[in-house]
Amino acid sequence: MFRSLSMDVVEPTGITMQKTLSLKVSVSKTLVATVEPEGASVSLTWTSSKPEVATVDDEGNVLGIAPGTTNIKASYGDLSASTYVTVS
């Protein structure tokens, strides 16, 4: 006999992270995105609006490529948060 296990899935309602980040060319810093509410576990998609200025990997590690500004965005479905990044 099979028994169905009920697992409560916590759906995310929001994503937050710091508003600004400054870094130098060839320097890497990690952005931390907080998914709300606590207990919601999702895989975020990270993107840079100008990868020629700064790149971001799947873990939120931002690398300065060239002087300028860009937005780094963490998203899941319709939810997202952005950090304005300045590279000098």
PDB file of N, CA, C and O in Angstrom:
ATOM      1  N   MET A   1       0.840  -1.156   0.000  1.00  0.00           N
ATOM      2  CA  MET A   1       0.000   0.000   0.000  1.00  0.00           C
ATOM      3  C   MET A   1       0.900   1.239   0.000  1.00  0.00           C
ATOM      4  O   MET A   1       1.895   1.304   0.722  1.00  0.00           O
ATOM      5  N   PHE A   2       0.525   2.218  -0.827  1.00  0.00           N
ATOM      6  CA  PHE A   2       1.252   3.476  -0.898  1.00  0.00           C
ATOM      7  C   PHE A   2       0.512   4.533  -0.101  1.00  0.00           C
ATOM      8  O   PHE A   2      -0.713   4.639  -0.148  1.00  0.00           O
ATOM      9  N   ARG A   3       1.278   5.293   0.616  1.00  0.00           N
ATOM     10  CA  ARG A   3       0.682   6.375   1.375  1.00  0.00           C
ATOM     11  C   ARG A   3       1.214   7.693   0.819  1.00  0.00           C
ATOM     12  O   ARG A   3       2.418   7.836   0.606  1.00  0.00           O
ATOM     13  N   SER A   4       0.349   8.628   0.591  1.00  0.00           N
ATOM     14  CA  SER A   4       0.740   9.934   0.077  1.00  0.00           C
ATOM     15  C   SER A   4       1.268  10.792   1.219  1.00  0.00           C
ATOM     16  O   SER A   4       0.620  10.950   2.253  1.00  0.00           O
ATOM     17  N   LEU A   5       2.463  11.342   1.005  1.00  0.00           N
ATOM     18  CA  LEU A   5       3.029  12.245   1.995  1.00  0.00           C
ATOM     19  C   LEU A   5       2.697  13.672   1.598  1.00  0.00           C
ATOM     20  O   LEU A   5       2.980  14.097   0.478  1.00  0.00           O
ATOM     21  N   SER A   6       2.111  14.388   2.498  1.00  0.00           N
ATOM     22  CA  SER A   6       1.763  15.772   2.221  1.00  0.00           C
ATOM     23  C   SER A   6       2.940  16.665   2.596  1.00  0.00           C
ATOM     24  O   SER A   6       3.396  16.666   3.740  1.00  0.00           O
ATOM     25  N   MET A   7       3.424  17.425   1.615  1.00  0.00           N
ATOM     26  CA  MET A   7       4.513  18.365   1.871  1.00  0.00           C
ATOM     27  C   MET A   7       4.001  19.767   1.593  1.00  0.00           C
ATOM     28  O   MET A   7       3.542  20.068   0.491  1.00  0.00           O
ATOM     29  N   ASP A   8       4.085  20.611   2.597  1.00  0.00           N
ATOM     30  CA  ASP A   8       3.661  21.991   2.418  1.00  0.00           C
ATOM     31  C   ASP A   8       4.758  22.749   1.685  1.00  0.00           C
ATOM     32  O   ASP A   8       5.882  22.869   2.172  1.00  0.00           O
ATOM     33  N   VAL A   9       4.413  23.257   0.512  1.00  0.00           N
ATOM     34  CA  VAL A   9       5.358  24.039  -0.278  1.00  0.00           C
ATOM     35  C   VAL A   9       5.140  25.504   0.050  1.00  0.00           C
ATOM     36  O   VAL A   9       4.020  26.008  -0.034  1.00  0.00           O
ATOM     37  N   VAL A  10       6.204  26.177   0.420  1.00  0.00           N
ATOM     38  CA  VAL A  10       6.116  27.601   0.742  1.00  0.00           C
ATOM     39  C   VAL A  10       6.431  28.378  -0.529  1.00  0.00           C
ATOM     40  O   VAL A  10       7.562  28.355  -1.014  1.00  0.00           O
ATOM     41  N   GLU A  11       5.441  29.057  -1.059  1.00  0.00           N
ATOM     42  CA  GLU A  11       5.616  29.847  -2.272  1.00  0.00           C
ATOM     43  C   GLU A  11       6.254  31.193  -1.930  1.00  0.00           C
ATOM     44  O   GLU A  11       5.869  31.823  -0.945  1.00  0.00           O
ATOM     45  N   PRO A  12       7.217  31.638  -2.726  1.00  0.00           N
ATOM     46  CA  PRO A  12       7.849  32.929  -2.459  1.00  0.00           C
ATOM     47  C   PRO A  12       6.891  34.085  -2.748  1.00  0.00           C
ATOM     48  O   PRO A  12       6.065  34.019  -3.658  1.00  0.00           O
ATOM     49  N   THR A  13       7.028  35.148  -1.945  1.00  0.00           N
ATOM     50  CA  THR A  13       6.198  36.341  -2.140  1.00  0.00           C
ATOM     51  C   THR A  13       7.031  37.573  -2.449  1.00  0.00           C
ATOM     52  O   THR A  13       6.488  38.604  -2.844  1.00  0.00           O
ATOM     53  N   GLY A  14       8.353  37.477  -2.273  1.00  0.00           N
ATOM     54  CA  GLY A  14       9.202  38.624  -2.546  1.00  0.00           C
ATOM     55  C   GLY A  14      10.675  38.275  -2.497  1.00  0.00           C
ATOM     56  O   GLY A  14      11.072  37.253  -1.937  1.00  0.00           O
ATOM     57  N   ILE A  15      11.475  39.143  -3.093  1.00  0.00           N
ATOM     58  CA  ILE A  15      12.934  39.004  -3.089  1.00  0.00           C
ATOM     59  C   ILE A  15      13.501  40.371  -2.722  1.00  0.00           C
ATOM     60  O   ILE A  15      13.069  41.392  -3.256  1.00  0.00           O
ATOM     61  N   THR A  16      14.469  40.386  -1.809  1.00  0.00           N
ATOM     62  CA  THR A  16      15.128  41.634  -1.459  1.00  0.00           C
ATOM     63  C   THR A  16      16.643  41.458  -1.506  1.00  0.00           C
ATOM     64  O   THR A  16      17.157  40.365  -1.269  1.00  0.00           O
ATOM     65  N   MET A  17      17.347  42.538  -1.812  1.00  0.00           N
ATOM     66  CA  MET A  17      18.801  42.558  -1.717  1.00  0.00           C
ATOM     67  C   MET A  17      19.262  44.004  -1.661  1.00  0.00           C
ATOM     68  O   MET A  17      18.475  44.928  -1.870  1.00  0.00           O
ATOM     69  N   GLN A  18      20.540  44.191  -1.378  1.00  0.00           N
ATOM     70  CA  GLN A  18      21.062  45.546  -1.221  1.00  0.00           C
ATOM     71  C   GLN A  18      20.812  46.368  -2.472  1.00  0.00           C
ATOM     72  O   GLN A  18      20.739  45.835  -3.579  1.00  0.00           O
ATOM     73  N   LYS A  19      20.680  47.694  -2.278  1.00  0.00           N
ATOM     74  CA  LYS A  19      20.327  48.598  -3.380  1.00  0.00           C
ATOM     75  C   LYS A  19      21.507  48.984  -4.254  1.00  0.00           C
ATOM     76  O   LYS A  19      21.348  49.166  -5.461  1.00  0.00           O
ATOM     77  N   THR A  20      22.708  49.115  -3.656  1.00  0.00           N
ATOM     78  CA  THR A  20      23.875  49.533  -4.428  1.00  0.00           C
ATOM     79  C   THR A  20      25.097  48.693  -4.073  1.00  0.00           C
ATOM     80  O   THR A  20      25.184  48.115  -2.990  1.00  0.00           O
ATOM     81  N   LEU A  21      26.035  48.642  -5.011  1.00  0.00           N
ATOM     82  CA  LEU A  21      27.298  47.934  -4.815  1.00  0.00           C
ATOM     83  C   LEU A  21      28.359  48.653  -5.627  1.00  0.00           C
ATOM     84  O   LEU A  21      28.137  48.985  -6.791  1.00  0.00           O
ATOM     85  N   SER A  22      29.521  48.897  -5.013  1.00  0.00           N
ATOM     86  CA  SER A  22      30.660  49.485  -5.717  1.00  0.00           C
ATOM     87  C   SER A  22      31.803  48.497  -5.686  1.00  0.00           C
ATOM     88  O   SER A  22      32.072  47.880  -4.656  1.00  0.00           O
ATOM     89  N   LEU A  23      32.480  48.345  -6.822  1.00  0.00           N
ATOM     90  CA  LEU A  23      33.649  47.488  -6.874  1.00  0.00           C
ATOM     91  C   LEU A  23      34.591  47.963  -7.954  1.00  0.00           C
ATOM     92  O   LEU A  23      34.229  48.787  -8.793  1.00  0.00           O
ATOM     93  N   LYS A  24      35.784  47.449  -7.929  1.00  0.00           N
ATOM     94  CA  LYS A  24      36.810  47.822  -8.899  1.00  0.00           C
ATOM     95  C   LYS A  24      36.916  46.740  -9.979  1.00  0.00           C
ATOM     96  O   LYS A  24      36.470  45.609  -9.790  1.00  0.00           O
ATOM     97  N   VAL A  25      37.514  47.112 -11.109  1.00  0.00           N
ATOM     98  CA  VAL A  25      37.749  46.165 -12.198  1.00  0.00           C
ATOM     99  C   VAL A  25      38.557  44.993 -11.659  1.00  0.00           C
ATOM    100  O   VAL A  25      39.509  45.189 -10.903  1.00  0.00           O
ATOM    101  N   SER A  26      38.185  43.787 -12.041  1.00  0.00           N
ATOM    102  CA  SER A  26      38.823  42.521 -11.653  1.00  0.00           C
ATOM    103  C   SER A  26      38.561  42.108 -10.210  1.00  0.00           C
ATOM    104  O   SER A  26      39.149  41.138  -9.732  1.00  0.00           O
ATOM    105  N   VAL A  27      37.690  42.826  -9.513  1.00  0.00           N
ATOM    106  CA  VAL A  27      37.330  42.471  -8.140  1.00  0.00           C
ATOM    107  C   VAL A  27      35.948  41.834  -8.151  1.00  0.00           C
ATOM    108  O   VAL A  27      35.065  42.249  -8.901  1.00  0.00           O
ATOM    109  N   SER A  28      35.773  40.816  -7.308  1.00  0.00           N
ATOM    110  CA  SER A  28      34.504  40.105  -7.217  1.00  0.00           C
ATOM    111  C   SER A  28      33.904  40.274  -5.825  1.00  0.00           C
ATOM    112  O   SER A  28      34.616  40.232  -4.822  1.00  0.00           O
ATOM    113  N   LYS A  29      32.594  40.465  -5.776  1.00  0.00           N
ATOM    114  CA  LYS A  29      31.852  40.503  -4.517  1.00  0.00           C
ATOM    115  C   LYS A  29      30.575  39.688  -4.709  1.00  0.00           C
ATOM    116  O   LYS A  29      30.066  39.552  -5.822  1.00  0.00           O
ATOM    117  N   THR A  30      30.075  39.154  -3.609  1.00  0.00           N
ATOM    118  CA  THR A  30      28.871  38.328  -3.669  1.00  0.00           C
ATOM    119  C   THR A  30      27.658  39.114  -3.192  1.00  0.00           C
ATOM    120  O   THR A  30      27.670  39.702  -2.110  1.00  0.00           O
ATOM    121  N   LEU A  31      26.607  39.116  -4.015  1.00  0.00           N
ATOM    122  CA  LEU A  31      25.327  39.694  -3.624  1.00  0.00           C
ATOM    123  C   LEU A  31      24.492  38.591  -2.979  1.00  0.00           C
ATOM    124  O   LEU A  31      24.506  37.444  -3.426  1.00  0.00           O
ATOM    125  N   VAL A  32      23.770  38.953  -1.929  1.00  0.00           N
ATOM    126  CA  VAL A  32      22.895  38.003  -1.261  1.00  0.00           C
ATOM    127  C   VAL A  32      21.457  38.448  -1.479  1.00  0.00           C
ATOM    128  O   VAL A  32      21.070  39.548  -1.086  1.00  0.00           O
ATOM    129  N   ALA A  33      20.674  37.587  -2.104  1.00  0.00           N
ATOM    130  CA  ALA A  33      19.252  37.865  -2.303  1.00  0.00           C
ATOM    131  C   ALA A  33      18.468  37.063  -1.272  1.00  0.00           C
ATOM    132  O   ALA A  33      18.679  35.859  -1.121  1.00  0.00           O
ATOM    133  N   THR A  34      17.567  37.731  -0.565  1.00  0.00           N
ATOM    134  CA  THR A  34      16.747  37.075   0.443  1.00  0.00           C
ATOM    135  C   THR A  34      15.360  36.843  -0.141  1.00  0.00           C
ATOM    136  O   THR A  34      14.690  37.775  -0.585  1.00  0.00           O
ATOM    137  N   VAL A  35      14.947  35.584  -0.130  1.00  0.00           N
ATOM    138  CA  VAL A  35      13.616  35.217  -0.632  1.00  0.00           C
ATOM    139  C   VAL A  35      12.666  35.183   0.556  1.00  0.00           C
ATOM    140  O   VAL A  35      12.959  34.579   1.588  1.00  0.00           O
ATOM    141  N   GLU A  36      11.535  35.836   0.394  1.00  0.00           N
ATOM    142  CA  GLU A  36      10.530  35.893   1.459  1.00  0.00           C
ATOM    143  C   GLU A  36       9.301  35.091   1.038  1.00  0.00           C
ATOM    144  O   GLU A  36       9.006  35.032  -0.156  1.00  0.00           O
ATOM    145  N   PRO A  37       8.578  34.475   1.962  1.00  0.00           N
ATOM    146  CA  PRO A  37       8.836  34.413   3.393  1.00  0.00           C
ATOM    147  C   PRO A  37       9.920  33.383   3.715  1.00  0.00           C
ATOM    148  O   PRO A  37      10.357  32.626   2.848  1.00  0.00           O
ATOM    149  N   GLU A  38      10.333  33.375   4.958  1.00  0.00           N
ATOM    150  CA  GLU A  38      11.311  32.394   5.409  1.00  0.00           C
ATOM    151  C   GLU A  38      10.754  30.996   5.136  1.00  0.00           C
ATOM    152  O   GLU A  38       9.583  30.723   5.403  1.00  0.00           O
ATOM    153  N   GLY A  39      11.582  30.138   4.616  1.00  0.00           N
ATOM    154  CA  GLY A  39      11.150  28.776   4.298  1.00  0.00           C
ATOM    155  C   GLY A  39      10.863  28.565   2.821  1.00  0.00           C
ATOM    156  O   GLY A  39      10.762  27.428   2.359  1.00  0.00           O
ATOM    157  N   ALA A  40      10.732  29.658   2.079  1.00  0.00           N
ATOM    158  CA  ALA A  40      10.538  29.539   0.631  1.00  0.00           C
ATOM    159  C   ALA A  40      11.903  29.268   0.009  1.00  0.00           C
ATOM    160  O   ALA A  40      12.838  30.049   0.182  1.00  0.00           O
ATOM    161  N   SER A  41      12.009  28.185  -0.698  1.00  0.00           N
ATOM    162  CA  SER A  41      13.294  27.815  -1.297  1.00  0.00           C
ATOM    163  C   SER A  41      13.129  27.739  -2.809  1.00  0.00           C
ATOM    164  O   SER A  41      12.391  26.902  -3.327  1.00  0.00           O
ATOM    165  N   VAL A  42      13.830  28.630  -3.504  1.00  0.00           N
ATOM    166  CA  VAL A  42      13.741  28.673  -4.958  1.00  0.00           C
ATOM    167  C   VAL A  42      15.129  28.844  -5.545  1.00  0.00           C
ATOM    168  O   VAL A  42      16.072  29.230  -4.855  1.00  0.00           O
ATOM    169  N   SER A  43      15.234  28.556  -6.804  1.00  0.00           N
ATOM    170  CA  SER A  43      16.475  28.776  -7.534  1.00  0.00           C
ATOM    171  C   SER A  43      16.328  30.091  -8.298  1.00  0.00           C
ATOM    172  O   SER A  43      15.470  30.224  -9.171  1.00  0.00           O
ATOM    173  N   LEU A  44      17.177  31.056  -7.957  1.00  0.00           N
ATOM    174  CA  LEU A  44      17.091  32.373  -8.580  1.00  0.00           C
ATOM    175  C   LEU A  44      17.857  32.413  -9.895  1.00  0.00           C
ATOM    176  O   LEU A  44      18.843  31.699 -10.073  1.00  0.00           O
ATOM    177  N   THR A  45      17.398  33.250 -10.806  1.00  0.00           N
ATOM    178  CA  THR A  45      18.099  33.537 -12.043  1.00  0.00           C
ATOM    179  C   THR A  45      18.765  34.891 -11.885  1.00  0.00           C
ATOM    180  O   THR A  45      18.109  35.876 -11.546  1.00  0.00           O
ATOM    181  N   TRP A  46      20.077  34.944 -12.131  1.00  0.00           N
ATOM    182  CA  TRP A  46      20.855  36.172 -11.987  1.00  0.00           C
ATOM    183  C   TRP A  46      21.215  36.711 -13.363  1.00  0.00           C
ATOM    184  O   TRP A  46      21.648  35.955 -14.232  1.00  0.00           O
ATOM    185  N   THR A  47      21.038  38.029 -13.569  1.00  0.00           N
ATOM    186  CA  THR A  47      21.393  38.644 -14.848  1.00  0.00           C
ATOM    187  C   THR A  47      22.026  40.018 -14.628  1.00  0.00           C
ATOM    188  O   THR A  47      21.774  40.686 -13.625  1.00  0.00           O
ATOM    189  N   SER A  48      22.847  40.415 -15.587  1.00  0.00           N
ATOM    190  CA  SER A  48      23.451  41.744 -15.609  1.00  0.00           C
ATOM    191  C   SER A  48      22.914  42.479 -16.828  1.00  0.00           C
ATOM    192  O   SER A  48      22.877  41.925 -17.926  1.00  0.00           O
ATOM    193  N   SER A  49      22.493  43.740 -16.633  1.00  0.00           N
ATOM    194  CA  SER A  49      21.980  44.505 -17.771  1.00  0.00           C
ATOM    195  C   SER A  49      23.102  44.914 -18.714  1.00  0.00           C
ATOM    196  O   SER A  49      22.855  45.188 -19.888  1.00  0.00           O
ATOM    197  N   LYS A  50      24.340  44.957 -18.206  1.00  0.00           N
ATOM    198  CA  LYS A  50      25.505  45.306 -19.033  1.00  0.00           C
ATOM    199  C   LYS A  50      26.669  44.380 -18.658  1.00  0.00           C
ATOM    200  O   LYS A  50      27.536  44.764 -17.874  1.00  0.00           O
ATOM    201  N   PRO A  51      26.692  43.170 -19.212  1.00  0.00           N
ATOM    202  CA  PRO A  51      27.768  42.238 -18.865  1.00  0.00           C
ATOM    203  C   PRO A  51      29.155  42.717 -19.281  1.00  0.00           C
ATOM    204  O   PRO A  51      30.161  42.166 -18.834  1.00  0.00           O
ATOM    205  N   GLU A  52      29.217  43.743 -20.135  1.00  0.00           N
ATOM    206  CA  GLU A  52      30.516  44.305 -20.491  1.00  0.00           C
ATOM    207  C   GLU A  52      31.084  45.160 -19.341  1.00  0.00           C
ATOM    208  O   GLU A  52      32.273  45.478 -19.331  1.00  0.00           O
ATOM    209  N   VAL A  53      30.222  45.528 -18.374  1.00  0.00           N
ATOM    210  CA  VAL A  53      30.642  46.294 -17.193  1.00  0.00           C
ATOM    211  C   VAL A  53      30.865  45.362 -15.996  1.00  0.00           C
ATOM    212  O   VAL A  53      31.886  45.460 -15.315  1.00  0.00           O
ATOM    213  N   ALA A  54      29.918  44.469 -15.743  1.00  0.00           N
ATOM    214  CA  ALA A  54      30.035  43.501 -14.646  1.00  0.00           C
ATOM    215  C   ALA A  54      29.234  42.257 -14.999  1.00  0.00           C
ATOM    216  O   ALA A  54      28.145  42.344 -15.565  1.00  0.00           O
ATOM    217  N   THR A  55      29.783  41.111 -14.660  1.00  0.00           N
ATOM    218  CA  THR A  55      29.093  39.847 -14.871  1.00  0.00           C
ATOM    219  C   THR A  55      28.624  39.307 -13.532  1.00  0.00           C
ATOM    220  O   THR A  55      29.115  39.711 -12.477  1.00  0.00           O
ATOM    221  N   VAL A  56      27.667  38.389 -13.586  1.00  0.00           N
ATOM    222  CA  VAL A  56      27.178  37.737 -12.374  1.00  0.00           C
ATOM    223  C   VAL A  56      26.978  36.258 -12.693  1.00  0.00           C
ATOM    224  O   VAL A  56      26.507  35.908 -13.775  1.00  0.00           O
ATOM    225  N   ASP A  57      27.340  35.387 -11.739  1.00  0.00           N
ATOM    226  CA  ASP A  57      27.151  33.950 -11.962  1.00  0.00           C
ATOM    227  C   ASP A  57      25.892  33.462 -11.238  1.00  0.00           C
ATOM    228  O   ASP A  57      25.160  34.259 -10.652  1.00  0.00           O
ATOM    229  N   ASP A  58      25.650  32.160 -11.281  1.00  0.00           N
ATOM    230  CA  ASP A  58      24.449  31.568 -10.689  1.00  0.00           C
ATOM    231  C   ASP A  58      24.409  31.640  -9.167  1.00  0.00           C
ATOM    232  O   ASP A  58      23.379  31.342  -8.562  1.00  0.00           O
ATOM    233  N   GLU A  59      25.520  32.035  -8.542  1.00  0.00           N
ATOM    234  CA  GLU A  59      25.594  32.130  -7.089  1.00  0.00           C
ATOM    235  C   GLU A  59      25.515  33.583  -6.599  1.00  0.00           C
ATOM    236  O   GLU A  59      25.570  33.827  -5.394  1.00  0.00           O
ATOM    237  N   GLY A  60      25.385  34.557  -7.528  1.00  0.00           N
ATOM    238  CA  GLY A  60      25.323  35.961  -7.148  1.00  0.00           C
ATOM    239  C   GLY A  60      26.682  36.621  -7.021  1.00  0.00           C
ATOM    240  O   GLY A  60      26.791  37.719  -6.474  1.00  0.00           O
ATOM    241  N   ASN A  61      27.732  35.957  -7.526  1.00  0.00           N
ATOM    242  CA  ASN A  61      29.073  36.539  -7.501  1.00  0.00           C
ATOM    243  C   ASN A  61      29.214  37.526  -8.655  1.00  0.00           C
ATOM    244  O   ASN A  61      29.087  37.153  -9.821  1.00  0.00           O
ATOM    245  N   VAL A  62      29.477  38.793  -8.318  1.00  0.00           N
ATOM    246  CA  VAL A  62      29.580  39.863  -9.314  1.00  0.00           C
ATOM    247  C   VAL A  62      31.052  40.167  -9.547  1.00  0.00           C
ATOM    248  O   VAL A  62      31.810  40.344  -8.593  1.00  0.00           O
ATOM    249  N   LEU A  63      31.463  40.228 -10.817  1.00  0.00           N
ATOM    250  CA  LEU A  63      32.845  40.527 -11.174  1.00  0.00           C
ATOM    251  C   LEU A  63      32.882  41.796 -12.006  1.00  0.00           C
ATOM    252  O   LEU A  63      32.214  41.895 -13.035  1.00  0.00           O
ATOM    253  N   GLY A  64      33.682  42.785 -11.547  1.00  0.00           N
ATOM    254  CA  GLY A  64      33.856  44.021 -12.301  1.00  0.00           C
ATOM    255  C   GLY A  64      34.694  43.766 -13.544  1.00  0.00           C
ATOM    256  O   GLY A  64      35.791  43.215 -13.447  1.00  0.00           O
ATOM    257  N   ILE A  65      34.188  44.161 -14.717  1.00  0.00           N
ATOM    258  CA  ILE A  65      34.874  43.939 -15.997  1.00  0.00           C
ATOM    259  C   ILE A  65      35.486  45.238 -16.520  1.00  0.00           C
ATOM    260  O   ILE A  65      36.640  45.255 -16.949  1.00  0.00           O
ATOM    261  N   ALA A  66      34.710  46.329 -16.485  1.00  0.00           N
ATOM    262  CA  ALA A  66      35.168  47.621 -17.013  1.00  0.00           C
ATOM    263  C   ALA A  66      34.454  48.740 -16.265  1.00  0.00           C
ATOM    264  O   ALA A  66      33.362  48.523 -15.740  1.00  0.00           O
ATOM    265  N   PRO A  67      35.044  49.930 -16.203  1.00  0.00           N
ATOM    266  CA  PRO A  67      34.387  51.045 -15.526  1.00  0.00           C
ATOM    267  C   PRO A  67      33.011  51.340 -16.136  1.00  0.00           C
ATOM    268  O   PRO A  67      32.835  51.313 -17.354  1.00  0.00           O
ATOM    269  N   GLY A  68      32.051  51.620 -15.264  1.00  0.00           N
ATOM    270  CA  GLY A  68      30.696  51.931 -15.708  1.00  0.00           C
ATOM    271  C   GLY A  68      29.683  51.514 -14.667  1.00  0.00           C
ATOM    272  O   GLY A  68      30.034  51.226 -13.523  1.00  0.00           O
ATOM    273  N   THR A  69      28.407  51.484 -15.074  1.00  0.00           N
ATOM    274  CA  THR A  69      27.325  51.086 -14.178  1.00  0.00           C
ATOM    275  C   THR A  69      26.450  50.046 -14.850  1.00  0.00           C
ATOM    276  O   THR A  69      26.356  49.991 -16.076  1.00  0.00           O
ATOM    277  N   THR A  70      25.821  49.232 -14.042  1.00  0.00           N
ATOM    278  CA  THR A  70      24.909  48.203 -14.527  1.00  0.00           C
ATOM    279  C   THR A  70      23.940  47.841 -13.418  1.00  0.00           C
ATOM    280  O   THR A  70      24.157  48.194 -12.259  1.00  0.00           O
ATOM    281  N   ASN A  71      22.892  47.151 -13.759  1.00  0.00           N
ATOM    282  CA  ASN A  71      21.955  46.607 -12.779  1.00  0.00           C
ATOM    283  C   ASN A  71      22.102  45.095 -12.759  1.00  0.00           C
ATOM    284  O   ASN A  71      22.078  44.446 -13.805  1.00  0.00           O
ATOM    285  N   ILE A  72      22.255  44.537 -11.562  1.00  0.00           N
ATOM    286  CA  ILE A  72      22.278  43.093 -11.388  1.00  0.00           C
ATOM    287  C   ILE A  72      20.922  42.702 -10.822  1.00  0.00           C
ATOM    288  O   ILE A  72      20.480  43.255  -9.815  1.00  0.00           O
ATOM    289  N   LYS A  73      20.263  41.749 -11.471  1.00  0.00           N
ATOM    290  CA  LYS A  73      18.913  41.374 -11.078  1.00  0.00           C
ATOM    291  C   LYS A  73      18.862  39.904 -10.677  1.00  0.00           C
ATOM    292  O   LYS A  73      19.416  39.040 -11.358  1.00  0.00           O
ATOM    293  N   ALA A  74      18.188  39.635  -9.560  1.00  0.00           N
ATOM    294  CA  ALA A  74      17.881  38.274  -9.121  1.00  0.00           C
ATOM    295  C   ALA A  74      16.387  38.100  -9.318  1.00  0.00           C
ATOM    296  O   ALA A  74      15.600  38.922  -8.850  1.00  0.00           O
ATOM    297  N   SER A  75      15.986  37.033 -10.009  1.00  0.00           N
ATOM    298  CA  SER A  75      14.562  36.869 -10.280  1.00  0.00           C
ATOM    299  C   SER A  75      14.118  35.419 -10.162  1.00  0.00           C
ATOM    300  O   SER A  75      14.899  34.477 -10.295  1.00  0.00           O
ATOM    301  N   TYR A  76      12.818  35.293  -9.905  1.00  0.00           N
ATOM    302  CA  TYR A  76      12.132  33.994  -9.869  1.00  0.00           C
ATOM    303  C   TYR A  76      10.708  34.259 -10.317  1.00  0.00           C
ATOM    304  O   TYR A  76       9.950  34.927  -9.613  1.00  0.00           O
ATOM    305  N   GLY A  77      10.337  33.747 -11.475  1.00  0.00           N
ATOM    306  CA  GLY A  77       8.999  34.014 -12.002  1.00  0.00           C
ATOM    307  C   GLY A  77       8.783  35.501 -12.163  1.00  0.00           C
ATOM    308  O   GLY A  77       9.590  36.181 -12.798  1.00  0.00           O
ATOM    309  N   ASP A  78       7.693  36.022 -11.592  1.00  0.00           N
ATOM    310  CA  ASP A  78       7.371  37.448 -11.679  1.00  0.00           C
ATOM    311  C   ASP A  78       8.048  38.276 -10.591  1.00  0.00           C
ATOM    312  O   ASP A  78       7.907  39.499 -10.576  1.00  0.00           O
ATOM    313  N   LEU A  79       8.778  37.635  -9.682  1.00  0.00           N
ATOM    314  CA  LEU A  79       9.428  38.337  -8.575  1.00  0.00           C
ATOM    315  C   LEU A  79      10.867  38.678  -8.935  1.00  0.00           C
ATOM    316  O   LEU A  79      11.553  37.887  -9.583  1.00  0.00           O
ATOM    317  N   SER A  80      11.330  39.866  -8.513  1.00  0.00           N
ATOM    318  CA  SER A  80      12.717  40.221  -8.763  1.00  0.00           C
ATOM    319  C   SER A  80      13.170  41.327  -7.824  1.00  0.00           C
ATOM    320  O   SER A  80      12.362  42.036  -7.224  1.00  0.00           O
ATOM    321  N   ALA A  81      14.487  41.453  -7.716  1.00  0.00           N
ATOM    322  CA  ALA A  81      15.126  42.552  -6.979  1.00  0.00           C
ATOM    323  C   ALA A  81      16.385  42.917  -7.747  1.00  0.00           C
ATOM    324  O   ALA A  81      16.992  42.064  -8.394  1.00  0.00           O
ATOM    325  N   SER A  82      16.780  44.196  -7.678  1.00  0.00           N
ATOM    326  CA  SER A  82      17.931  44.668  -8.419  1.00  0.00           C
ATOM    327  C   SER A  82      18.908  45.429  -7.523  1.00  0.00           C
ATOM    328  O   SER A  82      18.521  46.057  -6.538  1.00  0.00           O
ATOM    329  N   THR A  83      20.179  45.353  -7.898  1.00  0.00           N
ATOM    330  CA  THR A  83      21.236  46.125  -7.257  1.00  0.00           C
ATOM    331  C   THR A  83      21.918  46.956  -8.332  1.00  0.00           C
ATOM    332  O   THR A  83      22.299  46.429  -9.377  1.00  0.00           O
ATOM    333  N   TYR A  84      22.077  48.263  -8.080  1.00  0.00           N
ATOM    334  CA  TYR A  84      22.761  49.168  -8.980  1.00  0.00           C
ATOM    335  C   TYR A  84      24.251  49.051  -8.690  1.00  0.00           C
ATOM    336  O   TYR A  84      24.686  49.343  -7.576  1.00  0.00           O
ATOM    337  N   VAL A  85      25.043  48.625  -9.681  1.00  0.00           N
ATOM    338  CA  VAL A  85      26.453  48.360  -9.492  1.00  0.00           C
ATOM    339  C   VAL A  85      27.296  49.402 -10.227  1.00  0.00           C
ATOM    340  O   VAL A  85      27.075  49.687 -11.405  1.00  0.00           O
ATOM    341  N   THR A  86      28.263  49.960  -9.504  1.00  0.00           N
ATOM    342  CA  THR A  86      29.218  50.893 -10.084  1.00  0.00           C
ATOM    343  C   THR A  86      30.593  50.236 -10.062  1.00  0.00           C
ATOM    344  O   THR A  86      31.064  49.800  -9.012  1.00  0.00           O
ATOM    345  N   VAL A  87      31.239  50.168 -11.238  1.00  0.00           N
ATOM    346  CA  VAL A  87      32.584  49.610 -11.341  1.00  0.00           C
ATOM    347  C   VAL A  87      33.533  50.753 -11.655  1.00  0.00           C
ATOM    348  O   VAL A  87      33.283  51.541 -12.567  1.00  0.00           O
ATOM    349  N   SER A  88      34.632  50.845 -10.892  1.00  0.00           N
ATOM    350  CA  SER A  88      35.627  51.910 -11.116  1.00  0.00           C
ATOM    351  C   SER A  88      36.996  51.321 -11.327  1.00  0.00           C
ATOM    352  O   SER A  88      37.961  52.058 -11.530  1.00  0.00           O
TER     353      SER A  88
END
